[in-house]
Amino acid sequence: MFNLFLSFLKIGFLAFGGGYGALSLIQDEIVQLNHWIDAETFLNLIAIAQITPGPIAINSATFVGYELYGILGSAVATLGVIIPSVFWLFLLEMIIKLLSKKIDVQKIFFILRLSTFSLIIAATLRIGISSIFSLFTIFLFLTAFLLLKIFKPSVIWIVLGCGGAGVIYSLFA
């Protein structure tokens, strides 16, 4: 359980840009390094974390902790991923107060946004490639993409529609 805590503590310290920016780091840590869950379960974890209220990193920690050690594991993993956020907030506040008169804080935030965007793109590519495993998923992706581009519906309708299509497909496939 200590390794679970340390892994999510590491994820919390290194994950900038929120859960989407942390997805590739979470995948490396829990699927590839520690082999706590397999790639398919990780994809399910992402789906559950996205539809469950709250940040993806915290939902992921809770899910993995529960899978491994039950409720206590959930608490340990969640605490591990939350502690660094509190630390970073206090540290950034102190740094900004000290340096705001000497440097352009806007430039720092621009660089942070750029690095976060890079992490999100990397996670999108890694997860996108691993989640395309049939012609149906390719068709579903393209349909959802086109619907979003052409008609611009609320994303919730796309998620619900794709989920419904997946359920129907799995019943008949």
C-alpha positions in Angstrom: 0.0 0.0 0.0 3.0 2.3 0.6 4.0 1.9 -3.1 0.5 2.8 -4.1 0.8 6.0 -2.0 4.2 6.8 -3.4 3.1 6.2 -7.0 0.2 8.6 -6.8 2.3 11.1 -4.8 4.7 11.1 -7.8 1.9 11.5 -10.2 0.6 14.4 -8.2 4.0 16.1 -8.1 4.7 15.7 -11.8 1.2 16.1 -13.3 0.7 19.6 -14.5 -2.4 20.7 -16.3 -4.9 18.6 -14.5 -6.1 15.0 -15.2 -5.9 15.1 -18.9 -2.3 16.3 -18.8 -1.6 13.5 -16.3 -3.2 10.6 -18.2 0.0 9.4 -19.9 1.9 9.6 -16.5 -0.9 7.7 -14.8 -0.8 5.1 -17.5 2.9 4.7 -17.3 2.8 4.3 -13.5 -0.1 2.0 -13.0 -0.2 -0.1 -16.2 3.4 -0.3 -17.5 5.6 0.2 -14.4 3.6 -1.5 -11.6 1.2 -3.7 -13.7 -1.6 -3.0 -11.2 -4.2 -3.0 -14.0 -4.1 -3.9 -17.7 -4.5 -1.6 -20.7 -8.1 -2.5 -21.2 -9.0 -1.8 -17.6 -7.1 1.5 -17.9 -9.4 2.5 -20.7 -12.4 1.6 -18.6 -10.9 3.6 -15.7 -10.6 6.7 -18.0 -14.3 6.3 -19.1 -15.4 5.9 -15.4 -13.2 8.9 -14.3 -14.7 11.1 -17.0 -18.3 10.4 -16.2 -17.8 10.6 -12.5 -17.9 14.0 -10.9 -14.5 15.3 -9.9 -11.0 15.6 -11.2 -9.8 12.7 -13.4 -6.5 12.2 -11.4 -8.4 11.9 -8.1 -11.0 9.6 -9.7 -8.2 7.4 -11.2 -6.4 7.2 -7.9 -9.6 6.3 -6.1 -10.4 3.6 -8.7 -7.0 2.0 -8.7 -6.7 2.1 -4.9 -10.1 0.4 -4.6 -9.2 -2.2 -7.1 -6.0 -3.1 -5.2 -6.9 -2.6 -1.5 -10.5 -1.7 -1.2 -11.7 1.5 0.6 -8.5 2.0 2.5 -6.5 1.7 -0.8 -8.9 4.4 -2.3 -8.2 6.7 0.6 -4.4 6.2 0.5 -4.1 6.7 -3.3 -6.4 9.7 -3.3 -4.4 11.3 -0.4 -1.2 10.6 -2.4 -2.5 12.5 -5.4 -4.0 15.4 -3.5 -1.0 16.3 -1.2 1.2 17.6 -4.0 -1.5 19.9 -5.3 -1.7 21.6 -1.9 2.1 21.8 -1.8 2.3 23.3 -5.4 -0.4 25.9 -4.6 1.5 27.2 -1.5 4.8 27.2 -3.3 3.5 29.0 -6.4 1.8 31.6 -4.2 5.1 32.3 -2.4 7.1 32.4 -5.7 4.6 34.7 -7.4 4.5 37.1 -4.4 8.3 37.2 -4.4 8.9 37.6 -8.1 5.9 39.4 -9.4 7.6 42.7 -9.3 10.8 41.5 -11.0 9.6 39.2 -13.8 6.6 38.9 -16.2 4.4 36.4 -14.6 2.3 36.2 -17.8 5.2 34.7 -19.7 5.6 32.0 -17.0 1.9 31.1 -17.3 2.2 31.1 -21.1 5.0 28.5 -20.9 3.0 26.5 -18.3 0.0 26.5 -20.7 2.1 25.4 -23.6 3.7 22.5 -21.6 0.2 21.5 -20.4 -1.1 21.5 -24.0 1.8 19.2 -25.0 1.0 16.8 -22.2 -2.6 16.7 -23.2 -1.7 16.0 -26.9 0.6 13.2 -25.8 -2.1 11.6 -23.6 -4.6 11.9 -26.4 -2.4 10.2 -28.9 -1.4 7.4 -26.5 -4.9 6.6 -25.4 -6.5 7.2 -28.7 -4.2 4.7 -30.4 -4.7 2.1 -27.8 -8.5 2.5 -27.8 -8.9 1.9 -31.5 -9.2 -1.8 -31.7 -11.9 -2.4 -34.3 -13.6 -0.9 -37.3 -16.5 -0.1 -35.1 -14.4 2.1 -32.8 -12.9 3.9 -35.8 -16.4 4.5 -37.2 -17.7 5.7 -33.8 -14.7 8.1 -33.5 -15.2 9.5 -37.0 -19.0 9.9 -36.5 -18.5 11.6 -33.2 -15.8 13.9 -34.6 -18.0 14.9 -37.6 -21.1 15.5 -35.5 -19.1 17.7 -33.2 -17.5 19.7 -36.1 -20.7 20.1 -38.1 -23.6 20.4 -35.7 -21.7 21.4 -32.5 -24.0 19.6 -30.0 -23.2 19.4 -26.3 -20.5 16.9 -25.6 -22.7 15.1 -23.2 -24.9 14.0 -26.1 -21.9 12.6 -27.9 -20.8 10.7 -24.9 -24.3 9.3 -24.2 -24.7 8.5 -27.9 -21.4 6.7 -28.2 -22.0 4.9 -24.9 -25.4 3.7 -26.2 -23.9 2.7 -29.5 -21.2 0.7 -27.7 -23.8 -1.1 -25.6 -25.9 -2.0 -28.6 -22.8 -3.1 -30.5 -21.6 -5.3 -27.7 -25.0 -7.0 -27.4 -25.0 -8.0 -31.1 -21.3 -8.5 -31.8 
